[in-house]
Each structure stands twice: as structure tokens, then as C-alpha cells.
């Protein structure tokens, strides 16, 4: 190596080092800028999300009306043995399963219909969203007033028509709650499926038609598999929201009759605000969080296996 | 292309256009401050709702000493206080009489009253949150002493004994109050609230319907009641409309000489055979004799009243709180009241409402002054005239305005048969859990028509677990 080459290579190395330092400073500056920009969001989440989560966990380790007595994990073990909590959990699973099946099937059916070239389908799509956009309190009161066996609109109609009066709220309360939820959510799910269907390339259907595939075969082998990501999204979001349902039983049935619609979150609410046991209620909430996380992971893994995620 | 070349292009921000570090820090600090300060201040703003009440800022533990030594000026009602005063009442208790009292109270104390109205069930939730947060109202109108005991045992309610020692004689407390109305607000020898209204459930009947059916007098016993209900039931008209609210079944249990809890034997709904008989009778009214519609699940206590107003039910068991709505809903309805029914004894439960002062009330003296105004005999008589409400004062019951009115005197007569439901259970702080278990059993039996014995077995387990936990 000549002197010139040596000097040149040293200068080059110095240049690289200097450029590296400059890049490093630039990277740090950018990182700092990024941190500054996300600081407001971090403060927001810290105050309104992480702090309550931690505080709730600490509360779950205590008992008493003011959550002052430390009991360790006893609230969690109590929840696993508590027949009321178990009952509420099973009722909630039934509810979540019912809502998922009914609203998904109805949504799929309506989306298939609305995917055809029908007169007034734009208006119908808009109308379908109205229940979803309506407040759940209004929805609950509306259906309560329709279905009330004594003073409800439906039974007035049945009386006028000479039909026997319905007592569905008393006889099939969980089915009623499932039905109301499905009524509210089906429009939204329909639109999700519709969007998914419109993303399926028309050429697939043309090829299938050329091959002589029937309508059912085209749906079974083209449409339905193409909707796998949408179905996964609908099922994950649907199960999470169903497991967290509170307002409808609170407004429509108050958990009755005889705890038939005592959904898990409703019971957690009662534990906290009627029985004044915030520690146990916090433990119940945490257990629900774990269950929801498990359900979501399972659903995502199943979806991934079948190429939906 | 190197990363250095690619980054500005992809980010769209050339190096020379980048902001300096100092500028970033300034900008970020400003954004954080802009968002953070309102956020943090919003966290504390709830705590300052009553901060305007600086003139009488007795807080926290000082509230207890305030109760021990009430300040004479405010308690006398003549002080100029300023600021605001918060009190909660039932949304069904927005009376003109009380509006006038509040108006005078505001003038006398130069305060602005923040009168918050809500159903008692929602008030329970709100109070829990208030007590947890430490931002409490100055005065609360709540259902009964029994229900209030859950807050008493946790130290959230102020003992009123020092106020009573000072003003009790002048206002006639406790001597002029019905005994049970005083007892239900006491715990460990101290008094934690004053009964504002004292009501009892009894039979309300449609006079015309009974007369048309050839029933000359309202039923007094269960047998008479069933016979009358069967006679009155026809197409789309029921002899009776039972209530979906479980608390309306309590008088029936008491009429069999049963009680919710026997502290000596630690037994619930005892004697069991009697309590079972009461609940079986209610179930039979609905499912066997079909003289009552099935009470709808999830409905509030107003459904049976609505049927009564619409002439679709000839009899209901209710209390004076329904008089005003009945008169408003159907001014032509001619109805009467009779004594509570009798099985083994004539009995009913008492209800109504009372007032308590939270321990952390910022203005306990003003609260006490308002209690005195609300419970004055004139105020009680005015409320009876306005809404037909019955009152806890003995001098109210003997007043000519009450004795000369057949309806009101009939209501007052029921008070002597009234007993409380929770008994000693209230002071354990577990009454809410036991009542929830009882509600489940009641709904299982009366709404769903299931086996009484089986429902009570489940009730026993839940109630014992609640008490043991």
C-alpha cells in the first residue's frame, strides 16, 4: 500500500466515522422527535388506561367495602369456586355464541342478497345501519316497550288480531337478549361482508360459470373462502363485545328472571355497586380479560391456519 | 441507494428542512403541556364541584367533629352562607312542597341548591362512586334505614346524635316519630338518619269494579282476596296485578308470621313452612288461578299501576307513592284503600324515605337545617295534600287533615301494621346480598313458576354464603 493510498484510506475511514456519527446524531434526534410526538398519547394512555389497570389489579388483591383488607389472590380463587360467577360465565358464553351465530348468518345472508343488482339496494344498505347507529339504551328501552307482556306494543297488536299473547321476556329471556343484539348488529356485519364480497374478483365467478358451477358451488368455493378475513374479524370483535355486554340485560331484564340473563359483566357490576365488594369485582374483571385474550388468540390462530389472518 | 439517501425521500422531509433539537423540545413540551394540563385538571375538577362552598368548608374527619359540635349559626337557619349545596332525592319525589322549601332555604342561606334527582337504584351506584371518590353530596334522601346501614357500617354516614341533642326537643324528634321509623335508622345506639316519609304497602282497589262484581267490601283475608280476584277476573281484566319487584312480596311473607332472618337460629325465611306458603300463594295467583298476569321480568314497579290505571286490574298491592300517578293517569278512577291483608296476622312492610348526611358532607349544618325544614309538621301536611304521601310524625297521623280524609286516614291506619324487612340483618351490611338471593327465588317462583321448595333451597345457600363471606 502506498502512502497516498494509506492516507486516502485513513481519510476515508475518518469520513466514514464522521458520517456515522452524523447519522447516529440524526437517528437520536429523530428518535427524540418521535418520542416527543407520542408523549401526549403516552400520557393519555398512562392516565386513563395503564393506571386504572394497575389500580384495578391492586384492588383485586383486597376485600371489604373500601378494599382495605389485603387478601392476596383469594378473590381469584373465590371466583373460580363461586357458583354465581360460574353461572354468569356460562350464560355469557351462551349469549356470545348465540349472538355470533345469528348475526353472522343473517349478515351473510343479507350481504349476499344486497350484493345482487336490486332496485333500492343503496337505500336498504343505509336502513340496515340504523339499528347499529342507535344508542343501546334506546334500543333496550324500545324492545322492552315492544315486548312487555302487559303494556307492550306487540301484545296490543296480538290482542287486536285475536292471537294468544306472548310472554317471551319471561319464558325465553336469553333468546330475547340475543335477538335484540343480533337486530342491532346485523346491519353492520352485513356491510362488512358486503365490502368483502365486492373485493372478490369477478373473473373467479366467470371462470366458475364456464366450468358449470352452480350458485351454491360458487358461494361455497369462491365467496365464502374469500370472506375468511372478514369472518375472522366479525367473530373476534363479536365475541369480545358479547363477553363485555352489560347494557342490554341491565335495561331489558335486569338480569332476570331468576338470573337467566345474569351476564358476567352485569354480575361484576352488581358485585361492585350493589354488594360493595370492589376487590372481588376487580378480580372478576381481570378473569374476564384473561378469557377474552384467550378467545382472541385462539380465534386468530384458527384463522391463520385457514389463511384468514 | 443508501439508507441516508432513501430516508429523506421516503419521509418527505429533507435534512435541511428538519427542525432543530431545541425546537423539537420546545414544540413537544408545548404539546405535552397543552394536552396534559387540561387532562390533569379534568381529573381534579370533579373534586372541586363543591369548592364554592368555602364558607362552611367542614371536610373529612372534621365532619365528625362538626356533628359533635354543630355550629349554631347555620343550624339556626339564619346564617348567610353563600356557595352551593348538593342534595340527592328520588326522581319520583319532585314535589312542589319541597320546591318551596328549597326556595326558602336558598334565600335564607344565600346558597344555590344543586338538587339531583334519580331513581333510588341508580342513587345506590352513584353513592358508591361518590364515597369512593370522596366527592359526596351534602344531604341524601334515601330509601330506608335498612338500606342505608351498608353505608353506616363503613363510616360513610354521619351520626346525628349531637344535632338531635341540640334540636331534637324543639322539632319533636324522636318522640313525635313512629317508633319503627326511628329504630330503622339506628345502629350501635346512634342515629344516622331521619325518616322523611313513612309508607306502607296495602290493598288498593277499583271501587266500581268491585261494586259491579257484587263485592260489597274490600277483602281482608287471603281467602277473601282470592275469591274476589277470581270473581273480578274476566277477558283482558285481571282481579289483581302482582308486581315484578320482589319487595312487593314481602308483606305476604310477614302476614304468615314468617321473617326474613332469625338471628338466634341464623335461619332465613323462617318458619320455613309459613314463608313457603306465602310464596306458593303468590305463584298460584299467577299460574294456578290465573287471576294475575305474570309480572314481566325486568320491569320496574310501575307496571301493575299502569294496569290499574287502565282498568285492566281491579286490585293492586302498593303504597302512597302511587296515588299521585294514579290520579294523574286516570282522574276518573274511583279507588279506595283497605288495611293490609291477613293470613296469620295483618301485616305489611314499611317503606318511605329518610335523609342522611354523608360523613364527608361539606355543609352538615346546612344539611341538618334542611332536614328540620323538610320534617316540619306543616311541610308534612302540605305534602300529604299535594301527593297523598304518608308521614312519620304521630301528630301528623292525629291531625284533623289526616283523620277527616277517608283515603289518607286509610293509609295512616296501615302504618300500625308495618314492620321492617331486614331486621338485624341490615346492620351486618349484607342485606343487599341476601335481598338479591331472595329476588332470584321470588322470580324463579312467581315469574317462572318453578318449584317453591327448590327455589328456597337455592336461596338458603346463597343467603348463608353471603352472611358467611
Boltz contact constraints between the chains, C-beta under 6 A:
constraints:
  - contact:
      token1: [A, 29]
      token2: [B, 21]
      max_distance: 6.0
  - contact:
      token1: [A, 33]
      token2: [B, 24]
      max_distance: 6.0
  - contact:
      token1: [A, 36]
      token2: [B, 24]
      max_distance: 6.0
  - contact:
      token1: [A, 36]
      token2: [B, 28]
      max_distance: 6.0
  - contact:
      token1: [A, 39]
      token2: [B, 32]
      max_distance: 6.0
  - contact:
      token1: [A, 40]
      token2: [B, 31]
      max_distance: 6.0
  - contact:
      token1: [A, 40]
      token2: [B, 32]
      max_distance: 6.0
  - contact:
      token1: [A, 40]
      token2: [B, 35]
      max_distance: 6.0
  - contact:
      token1: [A, 43]
      token2: [B, 36]
      max_distance: 6.0
  - contact:
      token1: [A, 65]
      token2: [B, 154]
      max_distance: 6.0
  - contact:
      token1: [A, 148]
      token2: [B, 296]
      max_distance: 6.0
  - contact:
      token1: [A, 149]
      token2: [B, 296]
      max_distance: 6.0
  - contact:
      token1: [A, 150]
      token2: [B, 293]
      max_distance: 6.0
  - contact:
      token1: [A, 150]
      token2: [B, 296]
      max_distance: 6.0
  - contact:
      token1: [A, 150]
      token2: [B, 303]
      max_distance: 6.0
  - contact:
      token1: [A, 150]
      token2: [B, 307]
      max_distance: 6.0
  - contact:
      token1: [A, 151]
      token2: [B, 306]
      max_distance: 6.0
  - contact:
      token1: [A, 167]
      token2: [B, 294]
      max_distance: 6.0
  - contact:
      token1: [A, 169]
      token2: [B, 296]
      max_distance: 6.0
  - contact:
      token1: [A, 169]
      token2: [B, 297]
      max_distance: 6.0
  - contact:
      token1: [A, 170]
      token2: [B, 294]
      max_distance: 6.0
  - contact:
      token1: [A, 170]
      token2: [B, 297]
      max_distance: 6.0
  - contact:
      token1: [A, 170]
      token2: [B, 447]
      max_distance: 6.0
  - contact:
      token1: [A, 173]
      token2: [B, 297]
      max_distance: 6.0
  - contact:
      token1: [A, 252]
      token2: [B, 298]
      max_distance: 6.0
  - contact:
      token1: [A, 253]
      token2: [B, 297]
      max_distance: 6.0
  - contact:
      token1: [A, 253]
      token2: [B, 298]
      max_distance: 6.0
  - contact:
      token1: [A, 254]
      token2: [B, 298]
      max_distance: 6.0
  - contact:
      token1: [A, 256]
      token2: [B, 297]
      max_distance: 6.0
  - contact:
      token1: [A, 256]
      token2: [B, 443]
      max_distance: 6.0
  - contact:
      token1: [A, 257]
      token2: [B, 297]
      max_distance: 6.0
  - contact:
      token1: [A, 257]
      token2: [B, 443]
      max_distance: 6.0
  - contact:
      token1: [A, 257]
      token2: [B, 447]
      max_distance: 6.0
  - contact:
      token1: [A, 257]
      token2: [B, 448]
      max_distance: 6.0
  - contact:
      token1: [A, 258]
      token2: [B, 440]
      max_distance: 6.0
  - contact:
      token1: [A, 258]
      token2: [B, 443]
      max_distance: 6.0
  - contact:
      token1: [A, 258]
      token2: [B, 444]
      max_distance: 6.0
  - contact:
      token1: [A, 258]
      token2: [B, 448]
      max_distance: 6.0
  - contact:
      token1: [A, 259]
      token2: [B, 440]
      max_distance: 6.0
  - contact:
      token1: [A, 273]
      token2: [B, 125]
      max_distance: 6.0
  - contact:
      token1: [A, 273]
      token2: [B, 128]
      max_distance: 6.0
  - contact:
      token1: [A, 274]
      token2: [B, 432]
      max_distance: 6.0
  - contact:
      token1: [A, 275]
      token2: [B, 432]
      max_distance: 6.0
  - contact:
      token1: [A, 275]
      token2: [B, 433]
      max_distance: 6.0
